Amino acid sequence: MSDEDLNLMRRVAEGDERAIADLYDRFGALVFKASRQVLTSRAEAEDAVQEVFIRLWRTADRFDPGRAKLVTWVMLICRRHLIDRLRRRSVRPDQGVGEGPALDQAPSRAERPRPEVDEREQIRSRIAELPSLQRTVIERAYLQGYTLREISDQLQMPLGTVKSALSRGLGRLRDRLADPSEER
């Protein structure tokens, strides 16, 4: 498998459009899901996916299958990009010229609400409330970058069970995040 991954990344580094498309087909959904968990809007997550794949293309020659699986490397680059993006946002909040309160009326940096932090904390707390299997599958799939087959092997459970746990867990998260007043 690592020879296949190494060959793919060599082709990506050479600018092979088919290889870039293959890389996106394999990891685009995973990168989007990770981006969507961290970022506040779908459009922002879509932009992040594009930027992550540009980084992957530019750094493809650095991939070393001896150090990490390709999925791990992709998710590491994704994670770094998302952290950079959040840092830039905190230093340079998105506020257009002429929008918002006048400078003398603007709240101090300490007083400004940080909705993305609140939202992430809310998601983390809702994940922690899930039944153990659902929580484990979601954490491994979205936060650690494992495929469902890898999670199935790790947990020594049928793939269908892992898929069902993921589906039920995401459904519960979606419901609880849509209605925060829902009883736990």
N, C-alpha and C positions, 0 to 999 in steps of 0.2 A: 504493500500500500504506500509506503513512504517513497519508493522509486516512482510510482505513479504521480504522487504529489510533487516530488522534486521535478519531474518532467513537465508537469503542468505549470509550475512556477517559472521554470526556465522559458517555456513558451510565452508566458505572460510577460516576462522581462524583455523578451525579444519583440514584444508588441503584437503578437499573434492574436488577432481579433477573436478567433474561435476559442482560444484558451481563456481570454478575458471573459467571454460569454459563459464558458464552462465554470469558471471560478464564481461568477455572479450567480449562475443557476444553483450551484452547490451551497453557497453561503449567503446569498442576498436576503432570504427570508429571516435567517438567524440574526444577521446584522441589523435588519430593520426592527425585529422584535426587541433586541437589546437597546437600540436607539430609542424606540418608542417608550420603553420603560423609564428612561432617564429624561427624555426631552418632553416638553409640554404640549407640542402640537404634532400632528401627523406630517405637515409640510416640513417642519424642522427636522423630523426624523428621516424623511425622504432625502433632504439635503445632506444630512449626516451620512446616510448610506452611500450617496454618490461620492462624498469626500473620502470616506473610508476606502472605497474601491479605487479611487485615484491614488491614495497612499499605498494600497496594496500593489498597484501596478508599478509605482515608482520605486518600491522597495522589494520587489519580487526576487531580485537577485540575492537578497540577504536571507531568504528562507533556508533553514538548515533542518532537514528531517531528523537529524541526529539529536537535536535539542528539543524539538517539540513536534507534535502532530500539526498538520496544516490547520485544522479547526482551532486548535489552541492558539496558534500564531495569528490567525485571522481575528479571533476574539480579543487577543492582546492588543492588536493594532486598533480595533474598534474601541476597546475600553480606553486606551490612551487618547484617542481622538475625542471621545465623549468627555473625558476629564478636561482636556484642553478647551473644548467648547464651553463647558460650564465655567471654567476659570475666566475665559474671555468675557462671558456674559456677566460675571460678577464684577469685573473691572470696568466693562463698557456696557452698561445696560442698554437694551434696544429702545431708544426713545428718539423719535424724529425731531428735527428742528421745529421749534414753535409748538410742540405738543407738550402736554402735561403742565404742571404748575410752574410758576415763575421760579427762578433759582433761589430767590430769597424766601420763597414759601415752600420749597421742596424739603421733604423730610431728610434728616441726616441719614448717612449710610446705615447706621445702627438701627434707625427707626423704620427703614424701608422693609416692606414685606418681602419675603423670599418664597414665592409660591412654588417654584420648582423644588425647593428643599422640603417644604411642607408636603407636596404631592408625593415625593419619593419616600418620605417617612411614612405617609399614609399607606402607600403600596407595601412597603416593608412590613408594617404592622399587620396589614391584612393578610400578607403571605404567611406571617408567623401564626395567624389564627387558623390556618387551613389544617385539615387532618394530615398526619405525618407523611403518608405516601404522596399526597398531592403536593405538599410543600417541598418534599425532597425532589420530586420530578421537575417541578417548576424551577427550583433553584439550580439544579444540575443542567437543565436544558437552556435556560435563559441567562443565568448569571455565570455559569461555568463553561458553557459552550459545548456540552456533550450532545451527541445525537440521541434520538430515542432508542436506537438499537444498542448504543453503548450503555445507556442507563439501564436498559433491560438486562444486559450482561452483568453490569455492576451489582444490580439488586437481585440477580438470579430470579427474574420474573418474566412471564411471557410478554412479548412486545405489545400485544393487545391490552394487557393490564396496564402497562405503562402509558399507552396512548389514551386509555380511558381515564386514568388518573390525571393526566395532563388536561384533557378536555374538561373534566368535572372541575378541576382546580381553577382553570382559567374562567370557566363559567361563573363560579362562585366569586372570584376576584372581580370580574366585570360587574356582577350584580351588586356586590358590596361597595365598589367604588362609585357606581352610579347612584346608589342610595346609601350615603354614609350613616343614616339614622337606623339602618336595618339592624335588628337584634343580632347579636353574635352567638 
